[in-house]
């Protein structure tokens, strides 16, 4: 199957395998009617997961589906629960409609942060359609293949003291401590990382999986979800954020191995 669905909030390219790759933080658009709320710095959307959809562009050729949003996480964060509960209690978190950069600095001009009514509007218009698309597509994949696989792809700056201590490993796989996918899939992906020592990794470390992984990963129901948080330094220059052909080419075989492993994996 090679079918593309265009929506105000996303583009969905359906694949022919059980795998759907979601890129919830690659969008950069802030609607014109909202731009005057934001600081000049925020309009540069610095906390975007830069180029991750480009990094995984090869996956369509392997038969994976791709779900790519249009809007910035600064408008509404697609990887947060709609009730705005913190993902990592006891740590600094950004919200459903973030009010701070990853540095902790304000995103909005004084007095211009969205109120409860505006947050509900953003959830209905931008957040809900993306989640509906994941739900419908994973249901289609499960019906077609007997199971569905969801790979939630992210990236992040290597050091962000407001969010975490020290330097992150280059590859951060999250399975919600093994609850969002079958243990054999978790083990198979960990083995891919172990076979490529050039890129340090951790499984269920600081980033165990965000709302999408937690909401859709139900292995007992045939839907297996993982999140990968790739540090920028693995594939791009960090300061300023800029695509690196050399870095991306070096990490490409590892990412391709992860995607192939997911596609080829079958429940026991």
Secondary structure as the mmCIF struct_conf table of DSSP 4:
data_model
#
loop_
_struct_conf.conf_type_id
_struct_conf.id
_struct_conf.beg_label_comp_id
_struct_conf.beg_label_asym_id
_struct_conf.beg_label_seq_id
_struct_conf.end_label_comp_id
_struct_conf.end_label_asym_id
_struct_conf.end_label_seq_id
STRN STRN1 UNK A 3 UNK A 6
BEND BEND1 UNK A 8 UNK A 9
STRN STRN2 UNK A 10 UNK A 14
BEND BEND2 UNK A 16 UNK A 18
STRN STRN3 UNK A 19 UNK A 23
TURN_TY1_P TURN_TY1_P1 UNK A 24 UNK A 25
STRN STRN4 UNK A 29 UNK A 29
HELX_RH_3T_P HELX_RH_3T_P1 UNK A 32 UNK A 37
STRN STRN5 UNK A 38 UNK A 38
TURN_TY1_P TURN_TY1_P2 UNK A 40 UNK A 41
HELX_RH_3T_P HELX_RH_3T_P2 UNK A 42 UNK A 44
TURN_TY1_P TURN_TY1_P3 UNK A 46 UNK A 47
BEND BEND3 UNK A 48 UNK A 48
TURN_TY1_P TURN_TY1_P4 UNK A 50 UNK A 51
HELX_RH_AL_P HELX_RH_AL_P1 UNK A 52 UNK A 55
TURN_TY1_P TURN_TY1_P5 UNK A 56 UNK A 56
HELX_RH_3T_P HELX_RH_3T_P3 UNK A 57 UNK A 62
TURN_TY1_P TURN_TY1_P6 UNK A 63 UNK A 63
STRN STRN6 UNK A 65 UNK A 69
STRN STRN7 UNK A 71 UNK A 71
TURN_TY1_P TURN_TY1_P7 UNK A 73 UNK A 75
TURN_TY1_P TURN_TY1_P8 UNK A 78 UNK A 79
BEND BEND4 UNK A 80 UNK A 80
TURN_TY1_P TURN_TY1_P9 UNK A 82 UNK A 83
BEND BEND5 UNK A 87 UNK A 88
TURN_TY1_P TURN_TY1_P10 UNK A 89 UNK A 90
BEND BEND6 UNK A 91 UNK A 91
BEND BEND7 UNK A 96 UNK A 97
STRN STRN8 UNK A 100 UNK A 100
TURN_TY1_P TURN_TY1_P11 UNK A 102 UNK A 103
BEND BEND8 UNK A 104 UNK A 104
STRN STRN9 UNK A 106 UNK A 106
STRN STRN10 UNK A 108 UNK A 108
HELX_LH_PP_P HELX_LH_PP_P1 UNK A 109 UNK A 109
TURN_TY1_P TURN_TY1_P12 UNK A 110 UNK A 111
BEND BEND9 UNK A 113 UNK A 113
HELX_RH_AL_P HELX_RH_AL_P2 UNK A 116 UNK A 122
HELX_RH_PI_P HELX_RH_PI_P1 UNK A 123 UNK A 127
HELX_RH_AL_P HELX_RH_AL_P3 UNK A 128 UNK A 145
BEND BEND10 UNK A 146 UNK A 147
STRN STRN11 UNK A 148 UNK A 156
BEND BEND11 UNK A 158 UNK A 158
TURN_TY1_P TURN_TY1_P13 UNK A 161 UNK A 163
BEND BEND12 UNK A 165 UNK A 166
BEND BEND13 UNK A 170 UNK A 170
STRN STRN12 UNK A 171 UNK A 174
TURN_TY1_P TURN_TY1_P14 UNK A 176 UNK A 179
BEND BEND14 UNK A 180 UNK A 181
HELX_RH_AL_P HELX_RH_AL_P4 UNK A 183 UNK A 194
TURN_TY1_P TURN_TY1_P15 UNK A 195 UNK A 195
TURN_TY1_P TURN_TY1_P16 UNK A 197 UNK A 198
BEND BEND15 UNK A 199 UNK A 199
STRN STRN13 UNK A 201 UNK A 203
BEND BEND16 UNK A 204 UNK A 206
HELX_RH_AL_P HELX_RH_AL_P5 UNK A 211 UNK A 216
STRN STRN14 UNK A 218 UNK A 218
HELX_RH_3T_P HELX_RH_3T_P4 UNK A 219 UNK A 221
TURN_TY1_P TURN_TY1_P17 UNK A 222 UNK A 222
STRN STRN15 UNK A 223 UNK A 231
HELX_RH_3T_P HELX_RH_3T_P5 UNK A 232 UNK A 234
TURN_TY1_P TURN_TY1_P18 UNK A 235 UNK A 235
STRN STRN16 UNK A 236 UNK A 237
TURN_TY1_P TURN_TY1_P19 UNK A 238 UNK A 241
STRN STRN17 UNK A 242 UNK A 243
HELX_RH_AL_P HELX_RH_AL_P6 UNK A 245 UNK A 264
#
